[in-house]
Every structure is written in C-alpha cells, then in structure tokens.
Amino acid sequence: MSGVRENIAAKGVLAYNSETNRLELDGYELQRGESIEIHVLGSWIPGQIALDSGGWYLFTLDHVGIRLHSGLPARFCDSRRSLVTKNDSLQPSFTPPPYVLIVDDDPGLLDALPRTVSLRIPGIRIDIASSSTEALRLIHDNRYDAIISDIKMPGMDGFELLEQARKVRPEVPVLLITGHGEHDLAIRALRGGAYDYIPKPVDRDTLIAALLRAIQACQLRRRVEEQQLALEIHARSLELQVQQRTHELFEANATKDKVISLVSSDLKVPLARLKEMTQLIRRKLSNADVAELVSRGFADIESHLERTEELVQELLNTSRIDAGKFIVHRVRQNLVELCRTFLEEFCTEQNACVTCQFLGMELEADVDADRIAQVLRTLLSNACKHASKEAPITITLQQSGDEAIISIRNVRNVEGPGSGLYVARKIIERHEGHLEIQSFPHDRCAFFLILPLPADVPMAQQQASPMLPRTLAVWTLSEQLHEEASGTKPSQPPV
C-alpha cells in the first residue's frame, strides 16, 4: 500500500463512494488512522482520518471532528509528521500572516507563551504587554487577529480588559487564561464575550488549537466584511451608472422630441408655400401671362426646395450632434479675414449691400472656419430678408479679455428658436464658447457669438485694458440699390 501511495500526487480532491463506503484521494483508498490535510477557509488543517456511524471525518489536533465529503481539497501529510505525539508542529498557512497580542503580568509566562506560539505558527507576529493598561494602548493602535490574556492581574483584570477590548475592537476574539478548576471564571469569561478559555497549567496543544480557531474566525469575518463592503461599493457604482445612463436617455429623448418639433414647424412653411404655388399655377394656366407666372412660380418653388434641403441638413447635423459624431476641426484662423470673406460671398448670394470698416488689426483664434461660417449663415439668412437702408444689420468683431465677440445687431425676431439656431448653438459650444440672444423693442434682437482666444495670443493682439472691449471691424448689411452693381464698397477706416 505504501508503494501505491508514493505514486499519488501530493495534492488532490477527496471522493466518496457511497456504494462501497470508501474514501479516496485521487484514486488512492484512504484508511482509518492515516494522516492528511484538508483545505478549509484558506488554511491547511492536518488530522487523522476516522470513521463513525455518521461517516468519515478528520480528527484534528484540537480534538475537533470535521466531516469529509467529495470535492474537498486534500493532500497527504509529510511522512515525518506524527499526529499522535506531543512534538508535532502544526504549520497552517495564513494570508496575511496572523498578528496576536499576549497579555500577562507573569514575566516567565510572558516569555514562554510567545516562544511556543512562534514555534508552532511560523510567520506569526506577536506583541506582548505586562498590564491591561499597556494592552489597551496597543489594541487602540494595532489591528490584531487574536488576544490572549490572563484573568488575574493587578489593577485592571482580564474581565475588564475583555470589556474594553470589545468596545474598541469588537471583531477581535479574546482568549482568557483561567486557573485550574476555576469553572466559574471560565463560564463568566464565555458569558462576557470571550472566544475561548485556556486552563492553567497551559497545555501548548490546547493553546495552539484554540488560537488557530480564533485567528481563522477573525480573518474569515474580516474577509466577509471586506467582500460585503466591496459589493456595496460595486452596487453603488452600478446604481450611479444606471442613474447616469437613465438621465442621458431622458435627455436624448427630450432632445429628439424637441428637434422633431422644431424641424416639423420649420418644414411647414416651405411645404405650405409649395402647395399654394402649385394650386395657383393650376388656376392660372389659362391666362395669357402663363410663361411669366410659371417662371416666377418655379423660382419660388426652387427657393423653398433649397430651404427644405437646408432643414434636412440641419436635421442631419442635429442627429450627428446628439450621437456625438459632429466633428469640429479647429485650426488657427484670423477672425477678421474669416468674417470678411464670408460676408462678401453671402451678400453676393443674397444680392445685398455690405459696407465695412477695418481698423487694420488681426485677431486669431482656434476655430473651424466652415462651421463658423455655417453659424453666421444661419443667423443672417432670415435677417437679410428684412434688412434695409433704414434698418441695416450691423456685424461687429470685438476682443474682450481672452474672448472674441461677434455680434449681429438689429435682427428681426422670428417665431420659435428653429432647428438651425439649435445647431448653431451646439457648434459654438463645441468651440468651448456660447451663443447669447438679447431681445429689443420693435421686434428686434441681437446675437452674440462668444469664442475663447488661445493662451498664446501675440503681444500685438493683447489689449491695453482688459476691462474694455476692443473693436477690430464693423460691417453693415442693407438691401441692394439698383445703381450699386459692385456688391461691396468698403469705406475708409476713420482717422
């Protein structure tokens, strides 16, 4: 049988055959009296195999019977280890290494107990105290896995120390040492909350067995508490994530509803106009001026189709913004030149007149030129229809501290914010700026595009007084006069 055992792996899993009432360790049949170790609660516990009417169990050094079952990790003990003698060394593994406190007023016992514990439990850390007062200070400062204390000590005895220790460290088990035959003290100790009692004279096997149980119980309790705390933190994190995702979903749904409402409102105007023009053309087909009527009608239809295309593009931009796919390519640009180029092109398309005043200075910012032009086009498209010599639109570019401000004044108010304004606001926000609207009497309003300036603005562009805005350029838009065919007439800068 011993030859068979030598070929067995040193570590395996128990298997119980109920038909033959056999207990095997990786195919090897175990016999009563054999020494093995089982892995329980993170530690290897040695003992001898025994059998009673209830089945197989492991009889440990501390005289505790642990029932054996299939699937339990187990291994054979070292052949040099004998569980039937008093010279055995119990070496369970702990993670982390245990940390205990021994309290006794007897110098001899205070020297012998740590030596015994250190020999039987390798890696253990031990603190000693010769009085309860010193022990309480150590308990406050350290996180022990177990405390061993004598009951009869001068001043504060072991019972009072037990009471104070449970207030400071309620999770730490306390073992009290009682005199031989003092059963009343033992019962009082257990009722007072002691984990176990050890009678004098102290038997080292009894002491080590009780101490191991206390350490295992304390470390297991702490692992459970840590896992519960980790679960609570994880559950809280999941709860916050759910709340955040729910909030984002509500915002997305609200934005979607708002966009649908805006676009639906904007689409009604060109579609209604297209319907009216179609009906008018059908009624006037019999007139003599059909060609001129059809020409004007189709021009009007083309204009409203272009507006419908713009609304569809705005809807697409809104969808991209909400989906986080709206890309802004920011590069260093001269805002004066950007606004001048756009306004010249825009007024040519709209057959409007623009006059400008340049003060000969530049203002650079990190912007997407195409997106800024899109914002200006959105804000000016409707306003340009109502511009006139009597009520011109003024565009001003200013620097105020570390911000650039493009203001569009004397704009006629329109009903509802419109999807285009929603997209324009989002574009400016992507530039880390913001769009403001201010209303005035007589159905007029002003737009303010506020953009941040880079930190490395050249010295020539810095303001002498950061508190006062500095004007760099002013443009004035009005309706085109018949005799003005050149499109733009920049005026001379004032002296």
C-alpha positions as CSV (number, residue, x, y, z in Angstrom):
1,M,0.0,0.0,0.0
2,S,2.8,2.4,0.8
3,G,4.3,1.8,-2.7
4,V,1.0,2.8,-4.2
5,R,0.8,6.0,-2.1
6,E,4.3,7.1,-3.2
7,N,2.9,7.4,-6.8
8,I,-0.1,9.5,-5.7
9,A,0.1,13.3,-6.3
10,A,0.8,15.3,-3.2
11,K,-2.4,17.3,-3.6
12,G,-5.8,16.4,-4.8
13,V,-9.6,16.2,-4.1
14,L,-11.5,13.8,-1.9
15,A,-14.0,11.4,-3.5
16,Y,-16.6,9.3,-1.5
17,N,-18.0,6.1,-2.9
18,S,-21.4,5.6,-1.2
19,E,-21.9,2.1,-2.6
20,T,-18.6,0.7,-1.0
21,N,-18.3,3.4,1.7
22,R,-14.8,4.1,0.5
23,L,-13.0,7.4,0.8
24,E,-10.4,8.1,-1.9
25,L,-7.8,10.8,-2.6
26,D,-7.2,10.9,-6.3
27,G,-7.8,7.2,-6.7
28,Y,-6.0,6.1,-3.6
29,E,-8.2,4.5,-1.0
30,L,-7.8,6.1,2.4
31,Q,-7.7,4.1,5.6
32,R,-8.5,5.0,9.2
33,G,-5.6,6.4,11.1
34,E,-3.9,7.9,8.0
35,S,-2.7,11.5,8.2
36,I,-3.9,14.0,5.7
37,E,-4.5,17.7,5.5
38,I,-7.7,19.4,4.2
39,H,-8.0,23.0,2.8
40,V,-10.7,24.9,4.8
41,L,-11.1,28.7,4.9
42,G,-7.8,29.4,3.3
43,S,-5.7,27.1,5.6
44,W,-4.4,23.6,5.5
45,I,-5.7,21.7,8.6
46,P,-3.9,18.4,9.5
47,G,-5.5,15.5,11.2
48,Q,-6.1,11.7,11.2
49,I,-8.9,10.0,9.2
50,A,-11.6,8.4,11.4
51,L,-14.9,6.7,10.8
52,D,-18.0,6.5,12.9
53,S,-21.7,5.9,12.4
54,G,-22.1,9.3,10.8
55,G,-19.4,8.6,8.2
56,W,-15.8,9.7,7.5
57,Y,-14.3,12.7,9.4
58,L,-10.9,14.3,10.1
59,F,-9.8,14.3,13.8
60,T,-7.7,17.4,14.2
61,L,-5.1,18.3,16.8
62,D,-7.5,20.4,18.8
63,H,-9.8,17.3,19.1
64,V,-12.4,18.6,16.6
65,G,-14.1,16.3,14.1
66,I,-14.5,17.8,10.5
67,R,-16.8,15.8,8.2
68,L,-15.2,14.8,4.9
69,H,-17.0,14.8,1.6
70,S,-16.4,14.6,-2.1
71,G,-14.8,17.6,-3.7
72,L,-12.9,18.7,-0.6
73,P,-9.2,19.7,-1.4
74,A,-6.8,17.5,0.5
75,R,-3.2,16.3,0.5
76,F,-1.1,13.8,2.3
77,C,0.9,14.9,5.4
78,D,4.7,14.8,5.4
79,S,5.8,11.3,6.4
80,R,7.9,12.7,9.2
81,R,4.9,14.3,10.8
82,S,3.2,12.2,13.6
83,L,-0.1,13.4,15.0
84,V,-0.1,11.0,17.9
85,T,2.9,12.6,19.7
86,K,3.2,15.9,21.5
87,N,6.2,17.0,19.5
88,D,4.2,17.7,16.3
89,S,4.4,21.1,14.6
90,L,1.2,22.5,13.2
91,Q,2.0,24.8,10.3
92,P,-1.1,26.1,8.7
93,S,-0.8,28.9,6.1
94,F,-2.4,32.2,6.7
95,T,-2.8,35.2,4.3
96,P,-1.9,37.7,5.6
97,P,0.3,36.4,8.5
98,P,-1.6,36.5,11.8
99,Y,-0.9,39.2,14.4
100,V,-1.7,38.5,18.1
101,L,-1.3,40.2,21.4
102,I,-0.4,38.3,24.6
103,V,-1.1,40.0,28.0
104,D,0.2,38.6,31.3
105,D,1.8,40.0,34.5
106,D,3.9,36.9,35.0
107,P,7.3,37.5,33.3
108,G,8.0,33.8,32.9
109,L,4.7,33.1,31.2
110,L,5.0,36.3,29.1
111,D,8.4,35.0,27.8
112,A,7.3,31.3,27.3
113,L,4.0,31.8,25.5
114,P,5.4,33.9,22.6
115,R,8.1,31.3,22.1
116,T,5.7,28.5,22.0
117,V,3.3,30.2,19.6
118,S,6.1,31.3,17.3
119,L,7.4,27.7,17.0
120,R,4.0,26.3,16.2
121,I,2.8,29.0,13.9
122,P,5.6,30.2,11.6
123,G,5.4,33.8,10.4
124,I,3.1,34.9,13.2
125,R,3.6,38.4,14.6
126,I,3.4,38.8,18.4
127,D,3.1,41.8,20.7
128,I,3.3,41.4,24.5
129,A,2.0,43.6,27.3
130,S,2.6,43.2,31.1
131,S,-0.5,45.1,32.1
132,S,-4.0,45.8,30.9
133,T,-3.4,49.5,30.5
134,E,-0.5,48.9,28.2
135,A,-2.6,46.3,26.3
136,L,-5.4,48.7,25.7
137,R,-3.0,51.2,24.2
138,L,-1.7,48.5,21.8
139,I,-5.3,47.4,21.0
140,H,-6.1,51.0,20.0
141,D,-3.0,51.3,17.8
142,N,-3.0,47.9,16.1
143,R,-5.4,45.5,14.3
144,Y,-4.8,42.1,15.9
145,D,-6.2,38.8,14.8
146,A,-6.5,37.5,18.4
147,I,-5.7,38.5,22.0
148,I,-4.6,36.1,24.8
149,S,-4.8,37.5,28.3
150,D,-4.6,36.2,31.9
151,I,-7.6,36.9,34.1
152,K,-5.9,37.6,37.4
153,M,-3.8,40.7,37.0
154,P,-3.2,43.7,39.3
155,G,-5.2,46.8,38.6
156,M,-7.5,46.1,35.6
157,D,-8.1,42.3,35.4
158,G,-8.8,40.2,32.4
159,F,-12.6,40.6,32.5
160,E,-12.3,44.4,32.4
161,L,-9.8,44.2,29.6
162,L,-12.2,42.0,27.7
163,E,-15.0,44.5,28.1
164,Q,-12.8,47.4,27.0
165,A,-11.3,45.4,24.1
166,R,-14.8,44.5,22.8
167,K,-15.6,48.2,22.7
168,V,-12.5,49.2,20.7
169,R,-12.2,46.1,18.5
170,P,-15.4,44.1,18.7
171,E,-14.3,41.7,15.8
172,V,-11.1,40.5,17.6
173,P,-11.5,37.3,19.5
174,V,-10.1,37.2,23.1
175,L,-8.9,34.1,24.8
176,L,-8.7,34.2,28.6
177,I,-6.3,32.1,30.8
178,T,-8.0,30.7,33.9
179,G,-6.7,28.8,36.9
180,H,-7.0,25.0,37.2
181,G,-10.5,24.0,38.2
182,E,-11.9,27.6,38.2
183,H,-15.0,26.7,36.2
184,D,-16.9,29.7,37.5
185,L,-14.3,32.0,36.0
186,A,-14.4,30.1,32.7
187,I,-18.2,30.3,32.5
188,R,-18.0,34.0,33.3
189,A,-15.4,34.6,30.6
190,L,-17.6,32.9,28.0
191,R,-20.6,34.8,29.0
192,G,-18.6,38.1,29.0
193,G,-17.8,37.5,25.3
194,A,-14.5,35.6,25.4
195,Y,-13.9,33.4,22.4
196,D,-12.5,30.6,24.5
197,Y,-10.7,29.9,27.8
198,I,-7.4,28.1,28.5
199,P,-7.0,26.5,31.9
200,K,-3.7,26.5,33.8
201,P,-1.2,24.9,33.6
202,V,-1.3,25.9,29.9
203,D,-1.1,22.9,27.5
204,R,0.6,24.1,24.4
205,D,-1.5,21.9,22.0
206,T,-4.7,23.2,23.6
207,L,-3.4,26.8,23.4
208,I,-2.4,26.5,19.7
209,A,-5.6,24.8,18.7
210,A,-7.7,27.5,20.3
211,L,-5.6,30.3,19.0
212,L,-5.8,28.8,15.4
213,R,-9.6,28.7,15.6
214,A,-9.7,32.3,16.8
215,I,-7.3,33.5,14.1
216,Q,-9.3,31.7,11.4
217,A,-12.6,33.0,12.7
218,C,-11.3,36.6,12.8
219,Q,-9.7,36.6,9.4
220,L,-12.8,35.0,7.9
221,R,-15.0,37.6,9.5
222,R,-12.8,40.4,8.1
223,R,-12.8,38.8,4.6
224,V,-16.6,38.6,4.7
225,E,-16.8,42.3,5.8
226,E,-14.4,43.4,3.1
227,Q,-16.3,41.5,0.5
228,Q,-19.6,43.0,1.7
229,L,-18.0,46.5,1.5
230,A,-16.7,45.7,-2.0
231,L,-20.2,44.5,-3.0
232,E,-21.8,47.7,-1.6
233,I,-19.3,49.9,-3.4
234,H,-19.9,48.0,-6.6
235,A,-23.6,48.1,-6.2
236,R,-23.4,51.8,-5.6
237,S,-21.3,52.2,-8.7
238,L,-23.8,50.3,-10.7
239,E,-26.6,52.4,-9.3
240,L,-24.8,55.6,-10.3
241,Q,-24.1,54.2,-13.7
242,V,-27.8,53.3,-14.2
243,Q,-28.8,56.8,-13.0
244,Q,-26.4,58.4,-15.4
245,R,-27.5,56.3,-18.3
246,T,-31.1,56.9,-17.5
247,H,-30.5,60.6,-17.3
248,E,-28.7,60.6,-20.6
249,L,-31.6,58.6,-22.1
250,F,-34.1,61.1,-20.9
251,E,-32.0,64.0,-22.2
252,A,-31.6,62.2,-25.6
253,N,-35.4,61.6,-25.8
254,A,-36.1,65.2,-24.8
255,T,-33.7,66.4,-27.4
256,K,-35.2,64.1,-30.0
257,D,-38.7,65.4,-29.3
258,K,-37.5,69.0,-29.4
259,V,-35.7,68.5,-32.7
260,I,-38.7,66.8,-34.2
261,S,-40.9,69.6,-33.1
262,L,-38.6,72.3,-34.4
263,V,-38.0,70.6,-37.8
264,S,-41.7,69.9,-38.2
265,S,-42.5,73.5,-37.6
266,D,-39.8,74.7,-40.0
267,L,-40.9,72.3,-42.7
268,K,-44.5,73.5,-42.6
269,V,-43.6,76.9,-44.1
270,P,-41.9,75.8,-47.4
271,L,-44.2,72.9,-47.9
272,A,-47.3,75.1,-47.5
273,R,-45.8,77.6,-49.9
274,L,-45.1,74.9,-52.4
275,K,-48.7,73.8,-52.2
276,E,-50.0,77.3,-52.7
277,M,-47.8,77.9,-55.7
278,T,-48.8,74.6,-57.3
279,Q,-52.5,75.4,-56.8
280,L,-52.0,79.0,-58.2
281,I,-50.2,77.7,-61.3
282,R,-53.0,75.3,-61.9
283,R,-55.7,78.0,-61.7
284,K,-53.8,80.5,-63.9
285,L,-52.7,78.1,-66.7
286,S,-55.5,79.6,-69.0
287,N,-54.2,83.2,-68.7
288,A,-52.1,84.9,-71.3
289,D,-49.1,85.5,-69.0
290,V,-48.7,81.9,-68.3
291,A,-45.0,81.9,-69.1
292,E,-44.1,84.7,-66.7
293,L,-46.3,83.2,-64.0
294,V,-44.7,79.7,-64.4
295,S,-41.3,81.2,-64.3
296,R,-41.9,83.1,-61.1
297,G,-43.7,80.1,-59.6
298,F,-40.8,77.7,-60.3
299,A,-38.3,80.2,-59.0
300,D,-40.3,80.4,-55.8
301,I,-40.5,76.6,-55.7
302,E,-36.8,76.3,-56.2
303,S,-36.2,78.7,-53.4
304,H,-38.4,76.8,-51.0
305,L,-36.9,73.5,-52.1
306,E,-33.5,74.9,-51.2
307,R,-34.9,75.8,-47.8
308,T,-36.2,72.3,-47.4
309,E,-32.8,70.9,-48.2
310,E,-31.3,73.2,-45.6
311,L,-33.8,71.9,-43.0
312,V,-33.0,68.3,-43.8
313,Q,-29.2,69.1,-43.5
314,E,-30.0,70.8,-40.1
315,L,-31.8,67.7,-39.0
316,L,-28.9,65.6,-40.1
317,N,-26.5,67.9,-38.2
318,T,-28.7,67.7,-35.1
319,S,-28.7,63.9,-35.3
320,R,-24.9,63.9,-35.5
321,I,-24.6,66.3,-32.6
322,D,-26.8,64.1,-30.4
323,A,-24.9,61.0,-31.4
324,G,-21.5,62.6,-30.7
325,K,-20.5,62.3,-34.4
326,F,-20.5,66.0,-35.2
327,I,-16.8,66.8,-35.9
328,V,-15.2,70.2,-35.5
329,H,-11.7,70.7,-36.9
330,R,-10.3,73.7,-35.1
331,V,-7.2,75.4,-36.6
332,R,-5.7,78.9,-36.1
333,Q,-7.7,81.4,-38.1
334,N,-7.8,85.2,-38.5
335,L,-11.3,86.1,-37.4
336,V,-11.3,89.4,-39.3
337,E,-10.4,87.8,-42.6
338,L,-12.8,84.9,-41.9
339,C,-15.8,87.2,-41.4
340,R,-14.8,89.5,-44.3
341,T,-14.6,86.6,-46.8
342,F,-17.9,85.1,-45.6
343,L,-19.8,88.3,-45.7
344,E,-18.7,89.2,-49.2
345,E,-19.8,85.8,-50.5
346,F,-23.0,85.9,-48.6
347,C,-24.0,89.3,-49.8
348,T,-23.3,88.4,-53.3
349,E,-25.6,85.4,-53.0
350,Q,-28.3,87.4,-51.3
351,N,-28.0,90.4,-53.6
352,A,-27.4,92.6,-50.5
353,C,-25.0,95.5,-49.9
354,V,-22.2,95.4,-47.3
355,T,-20.0,98.2,-46.1
356,C,-17.1,97.6,-43.8
357,Q,-14.7,99.5,-41.5
358,F,-11.4,97.8,-40.8
359,L,-9.0,99.1,-38.1
360,G,-6.0,97.4,-39.6
361,M,-5.6,94.7,-36.8
362,E,-5.9,91.0,-36.7
363,L,-7.5,88.6,-34.2
364,E,-6.5,84.9,-34.2
365,A,-8.5,82.1,-32.7
366,D,-8.7,78.3,-33.0
367,V,-11.9,77.7,-34.9
368,D,-13.4,75.6,-37.7
369,A,-13.9,78.2,-40.4
370,D,-16.6,76.2,-42.2
371,R,-18.6,75.7,-39.0
372,I,-18.4,79.4,-38.0
373,A,-19.5,80.3,-41.5
374,Q,-22.4,77.9,-41.1
375,V,-23.4,79.7,-37.9
376,L,-23.2,83.1,-39.5
377,R,-25.2,81.9,-42.5
378,T,-27.9,80.5,-40.2
379,L,-28.2,83.7,-38.2
380,L,-28.1,86.1,-41.2
381,S,-30.3,84.1,-43.7
382,N,-33.6,85.2,-42.2
383,A,-32.3,88.6,-41.1
384,C,-31.1,89.6,-44.5
385,K,-34.6,89.4,-45.9
386,H,-35.7,92.2,-43.7
387,A,-32.6,94.4,-43.9
388,S,-33.0,97.9,-45.4
389,K,-31.2,101.2,-45.6
390,E,-33.4,102.4,-42.8
391,A,-32.8,99.3,-40.6
392,P,-29.4,97.9,-41.6
393,I,-27.9,94.9,-39.8
394,T,-24.6,95.5,-38.1
395,I,-21.9,92.9,-37.5
396,T,-19.1,93.8,-35.1
397,L,-16.0,91.9,-34.2
398,Q,-14.5,92.7,-30.8
399,Q,-12.0,91.4,-28.3
400,S,-12.9,91.4,-24.7
401,G,-10.1,90.0,-22.5
402,D,-9.5,86.4,-23.5
403,E,-12.6,86.2,-25.6
404,A,-13.7,87.2,-29.2
405,I,-17.2,88.5,-29.6
406,I,-19.0,88.5,-32.9
407,S,-22.3,90.5,-32.5
408,I,-25.1,90.7,-35.0
409,R,-27.5,93.5,-34.2
410,N,-30.8,94.9,-35.4
411,V,-32.0,91.4,-36.5
412,R,-35.8,90.9,-36.8
413,N,-37.2,88.4,-34.3
414,V,-38.6,85.1,-35.8
415,E,-41.2,82.9,-34.3
416,G,-39.7,80.0,-32.4
417,P,-36.0,79.2,-32.0
418,G,-35.8,76.9,-35.0
419,S,-33.6,73.9,-35.5
420,G,-30.9,76.0,-37.2
421,L,-30.4,78.0,-34.1
422,Y,-30.1,74.8,-32.1
423,V,-27.4,73.5,-34.4
424,A,-25.6,76.9,-34.3
425,R,-25.6,77.0,-30.5
426,K,-24.2,73.4,-30.4
427,I,-21.4,74.4,-32.9
428,I,-20.4,77.4,-30.7
429,E,-20.4,75.1,-27.6
430,R,-18.1,72.7,-29.5
431,H,-15.7,75.6,-29.8
432,E,-15.9,76.0,-25.9
433,G,-17.9,79.2,-26.4
434,H,-21.5,80.1,-26.1
435,L,-24.2,81.9,-28.1
436,E,-26.4,84.5,-26.5
437,I,-29.6,86.2,-27.7
438,Q,-30.8,89.6,-26.5
439,S,-34.3,91.0,-27.4
440,F,-35.0,94.7,-28.0
441,P,-38.2,96.7,-28.6
442,H,-39.9,96.8,-32.0
443,D,-39.5,93.1,-32.6
444,R,-35.7,93.3,-32.9
445,C,-32.9,91.2,-31.3
446,A,-29.1,90.7,-31.3
447,F,-26.9,87.6,-31.4
448,F,-23.6,87.4,-29.6
449,L,-21.1,84.7,-30.6
450,I,-18.5,84.4,-27.8
451,L,-15.4,82.4,-28.6
452,P,-12.3,81.7,-26.4
453,L,-9.0,83.0,-27.6
454,P,-5.8,80.9,-27.3
455,A,-3.4,81.5,-24.5
456,D,-0.5,82.2,-26.8
457,V,-2.1,85.4,-28.4
458,P,0.7,87.5,-29.9
459,M,1.6,90.7,-28.0
460,A,0.2,92.8,-30.8
461,Q,-3.2,91.3,-30.2
462,Q,-3.3,91.8,-26.5
463,Q,-5.4,94.6,-25.0
464,A,-4.0,97.5,-23.2
465,S,-7.1,97.5,-20.9
466,P,-8.7,94.0,-20.5
467,M,-11.8,95.6,-19.0
468,L,-12.8,97.5,-22.2
469,P,-13.8,95.7,-25.4
470,R,-11.6,96.5,-28.4
471,T,-13.4,96.8,-31.8
472,L,-11.5,95.3,-34.8
473,A,-14.0,95.5,-37.6
474,V,-17.6,96.6,-38.3
475,W,-19.8,95.5,-41.2
476,T,-23.2,97.0,-42.2
477,L,-25.7,95.0,-44.3
478,S,-28.6,96.5,-46.2
479,E,-30.7,95.9,-49.3
480,Q,-29.0,96.3,-52.7
481,L,-29.7,99.5,-54.6
482,H,-30.3,99.3,-58.3
483,E,-27.4,101.5,-59.2
484,E,-24.9,99.5,-57.0
485,A,-23.6,96.7,-59.1
486,S,-20.3,96.2,-57.5
487,G,-21.7,94.3,-54.4
488,T,-19.4,95.7,-51.7
489,K,-18.0,99.1,-51.1
490,P,-15.6,99.2,-48.1
491,S,-15.3,102.6,-46.6
492,Q,-12.0,104.1,-45.5
493,P,-11.2,103.5,-41.8
494,P,-11.8,106.5,-39.7
495,V,-8.9,108.6,-38.7
